[in-house]
Amino acid sequence: MVDLGQEMELSERAQHLFKCLIERYISDGQPVGSRTLARDAKLELSPATIRNVMADLEDCGLISSPHTSAGRVPTVKGYRMFVDCMVTFKSPAPNEILRLNDEVRSEADVRALMEKTSSLLSDVTKLAGLVMMPKIESHALRQVEFLPLNDNRVLVILVVNDHEVQNRVIQTARTYSPSELTQAANYLNSAFAGKNINAVKKDLLREMRATHQEMNSMMQAVVEMTQKVFVESEAANDFVVAGQTNLMDVNELSNIEKLRGLFDAFNQKRDILHLLDQALTATGVQIFIGEESGYAALDDCSIVTSPYGGDGETVGVLAVIGPTRMAYERVIPIVDITAKMLGTALNSMH
């Protein structure tokens, strides 16, 4: 949170003009000149006075002047001050809240719930919506079942906590018979039911490293199923994202190189996951503006995040990604409310 008094001395008039400038730029994306600012601010000020105030704001590092225009645009520092100190939040309309609540609560499968939530965030904000999959380590294994499919694929039915069901399809190195898969499931259920899934992974992988004798087919199945379900699947399902193509319509991001870098970040996941992990331990909404993310591909973007959880425990993060010129007053409340709804929906599954 930026303290206006400590950060810099801005008069009430300068603060008002600065707020008007940011709101105008967010609205139409064009550098804001002194005439436009005078009209928006509704103050009886001479053009020279407004130009002096804008020069002061520029000296403070809150706005800058693109070399192609006489107008001014906000800097990352300016956006940060606006978000921390000046933004006036606009709650979603009642019909939007009702729609979010109804659609989030309509899903009974965890992955389907995450996908629906990311799509809703994208649809409501017209930006990219992203939801981290719940951290599987926080779940207790209740039951697992393996069903053979064709082409060396196996359907995994995983029951965690009390009633939460997760379905996954994994690719195996060889074809396992139904009896091998049943034996493997029986072994896991008898040995690990009720244990934290992180402990299941550690115990089995430790056994794999400790023993090098030839394993029978059932234990081969156990080892491979554990690797695929509890290690590789977790890495592959870190988060779900929807609405990336919305960002192609944003002028600041429409440069093909910027888009390529941004879409690479979505595909590689590592950098975005690092930001989400930071938000995982935070309380409430967190906002990364431009270069604050620390990743060049996100320099022209802002990420609004909020943790979500079930039964009083934070298990994941959801986010909206858009340009730094996003409607913060609208996006921040949507992210906050959706995170609470997602947590409620998870609780109802247990």
CORDAVEN-V615336 format. One record per backbone hydrogen bond with DSSP energy under -1.0 kcal/mol. CO is the residue of the C=O (numbers start at 1). NH is the residue of the N-H. E is the energy in kcal/mol with one decimal. If there is no record, write none. Layout:
CO;NH;E
CO;NH;E
This chain:
3;7;-3.5
4;8;-1.9
11;15;-2.6
12;16;-2.2
13;17;-2.5
14;18;-2.7
15;19;-2.6
16;20;-2.3
17;21;-2.4
18;22;-2.4
19;23;-2.4
20;24;-2.3
21;25;-2.5
22;26;-2.9
23;27;-1.7
24;28;-2.3
25;29;-2.5
32;72;-2.2
33;37;-2.3
34;38;-2.4
35;39;-2.1
36;40;-2.6
37;41;-2.6
38;42;-1.1
43;45;-1.9
46;50;-2.1
47;51;-2.4
48;52;-2.0
49;53;-2.2
50;54;-2.6
51;55;-2.0
52;56;-2.1
53;57;-2.5
54;58;-2.1
55;59;-2.3
56;60;-1.6
57;62;-2.2
58;61;-1.3
62;75;-2.2
64;73;-2.7
66;69;-2.2
72;32;-2.8
73;64;-2.7
75;79;-2.8
76;80;-2.5
77;81;-2.1
78;82;-2.5
79;83;-3.1
80;84;-2.5
81;85;-2.4
82;86;-2.0
82;87;-2.1
93;97;-2.2
94;98;-2.5
95;99;-2.1
96;100;-2.8
97;101;-2.6
98;102;-2.6
99;103;-2.7
100;104;-2.3
101;105;-2.0
109;113;-2.3
110;114;-2.4
111;115;-2.6
112;116;-2.5
113;117;-2.3
114;118;-2.3
115;119;-2.1
116;120;-2.4
117;121;-2.5
118;122;-2.1
119;123;-2.7
120;124;-2.9
121;125;-2.0
122;126;-2.2
128;321;-2.6
129;242;-2.8
130;319;-3.1
131;240;-2.6
135;138;-1.6
136;139;-1.9
139;197;-2.8
140;161;-2.7
141;194;-4.6
143;159;-3.3
145;157;-2.9
147;155;-3.1
152;172;-3.2
153;149;-2.9
154;170;-2.6
155;147;-2.6
156;168;-2.3
157;145;-1.9
158;166;-3.0
159;142;-2.8
159;143;-1.8
160;164;-1.4
164;160;-2.7
165;110;-1.0
166;158;-3.1
168;156;-3.9
170;154;-2.4
177;181;-2.2
178;182;-2.3
179;183;-2.5
180;184;-2.4
181;185;-2.4
182;186;-2.6
183;187;-2.3
184;188;-2.3
185;189;-2.8
186;190;-2.4
187;191;-2.4
188;192;-2.4
189;193;-1.3
192;195;-2.4
195;141;-2.7
196;200;-1.8
197;201;-2.4
198;202;-2.3
199;203;-2.8
200;204;-2.3
201;205;-2.8
202;206;-2.1
203;207;-1.9
204;208;-2.2
205;209;-1.7
206;210;-2.0
207;211;-1.8
216;220;-2.2
217;221;-2.1
218;222;-2.3
219;223;-2.7
220;224;-2.5
221;225;-2.9
222;226;-2.4
223;227;-2.4
224;228;-2.7
225;229;-3.0
226;230;-2.2
227;231;-1.1
227;232;-2.8
228;233;-2.0
231;235;-1.8
232;236;-2.2
233;237;-1.6
238;133;-2.5
240;131;-2.7
242;129;-2.7
243;246;-1.6
244;247;-1.6
245;248;-1.2
246;249;-1.3
247;250;-1.2
250;253;-1.3
251;254;-1.1
255;259;-2.6
256;260;-2.3
257;261;-2.2
258;262;-2.4
259;263;-2.9
260;264;-2.2
261;265;-1.7
262;266;-1.7
263;267;-2.3
264;268;-3.2
265;269;-1.8
268;270;-1.3
269;273;-3.0
270;274;-1.9
271;275;-1.6
272;276;-2.4
273;277;-2.7
274;278;-1.5
275;279;-1.8
276;280;-1.4
279;282;-1.0
286;305;-3.3
288;303;-2.5
289;292;-2.4
290;293;-1.8
291;294;-1.3
295;298;-1.9
296;299;-1.8
298;301;-1.9
300;324;-1.5
301;290;-2.2
302;322;-2.2
303;288;-2.5
304;320;-2.0
305;286;-2.3
306;318;-2.5
308;315;-2.1
308;316;-1.6
310;313;-1.5
313;310;-1.5
315;135;-2.7
316;308;-2.6
317;132;-3.3
318;306;-2.2
319;130;-2.8
320;304;-2.5
321;128;-2.2
322;302;-2.8
324;326;-1.3
326;328;-1.9
327;330;-1.6
327;331;-2.8
328;332;-2.0
329;90;-3.2
330;334;-1.4
331;335;-2.5
332;336;-2.2
333;337;-2.7
334;338;-2.5
335;339;-2.1
336;340;-1.6
337;341;-2.3
338;342;-2.6
339;343;-2.1
340;344;-2.1
341;345;-2.4
342;346;-2.3
343;347;-2.2
344;348;-1.9
347;350;-1.0
